[in-house]
Amino acid sequence: MGIETLACPECGAEAKMGLPRSATVRSVAVNRHEEPADERIKVRENVCPNDHRFFVTFAF
């Protein structure tokens, strides 16, 4: 697993997230998207240092 640094979509603060090494981040959004039908695409929740929840969609 690798650590990715993401920008919070609400405030721009840096947030760390562990992702599979082969993962590619597709989007970072305030609102949750539905789970994709493709099992190689996942949506996971994260929280920035300012307590803003956001959702990361990634493919691997």
C-alpha positions as CSV (number, residue, x, y, z in Angstrom):
1,M,0.0,0.0,0.0
2,G,1.2,3.5,-0.8
3,I,0.4,6.8,0.8
4,E,-1.1,9.5,-1.4
5,T,-1.4,13.2,-0.5
6,L,-4.7,14.6,-1.6
7,A,-6.1,18.2,-1.4
8,C,-9.4,18.6,0.4
9,P,-12.0,19.7,-2.1
10,E,-13.5,22.0,0.5
11,C,-10.5,23.9,2.0
12,G,-7.5,22.7,0.0
13,A,-5.7,21.2,3.1
14,E,-3.4,18.3,2.5
15,A,-4.8,14.9,3.6
16,K,-3.0,11.6,3.5
17,M,-4.7,8.3,2.3
18,G,-3.4,4.8,1.9
19,L,-4.1,3.4,-1.5
20,P,-3.0,0.2,-3.3
21,R,0.3,0.9,-5.1
22,S,-1.3,0.4,-8.5
23,A,-4.2,2.8,-7.8
24,T,-4.9,5.9,-9.9
25,V,-7.0,8.6,-8.2
26,R,-9.9,9.5,-10.5
27,S,-11.7,12.1,-8.4
28,V,-11.8,13.8,-5.0
29,A,-15.3,15.1,-4.2
30,V,-17.3,16.5,-1.3
31,N,-20.3,14.3,-2.1
32,R,-20.3,10.6,-2.3
33,H,-20.8,9.0,-5.7
34,E,-22.5,5.7,-6.1
35,E,-20.3,2.6,-6.1
36,P,-19.3,2.0,-9.7
37,A,-20.3,-1.3,-11.3
38,D,-16.7,-2.0,-12.2
39,E,-15.1,-3.9,-9.4
40,R,-11.7,-2.3,-10.2
41,I,-13.0,1.2,-9.2
42,K,-13.6,2.0,-5.6
43,V,-14.9,5.0,-3.6
44,R,-13.6,5.6,-0.1
45,E,-14.2,8.3,2.5
46,N,-11.4,10.4,4.0
47,V,-11.2,13.4,6.4
48,C,-8.9,16.4,6.1
49,P,-7.1,17.9,9.1
50,N,-9.9,20.5,9.3
51,D,-12.5,17.7,9.8
52,H,-14.0,18.0,6.3
53,R,-15.3,14.7,5.0
54,F,-14.6,13.9,1.3
55,F,-14.7,10.9,-1.0
56,V,-12.0,9.6,-3.2
57,T,-12.7,7.5,-6.3
58,F,-9.8,5.4,-7.5
59,A,-9.1,2.6,-10.0
60,F,-6.6,-0.2,-9.7
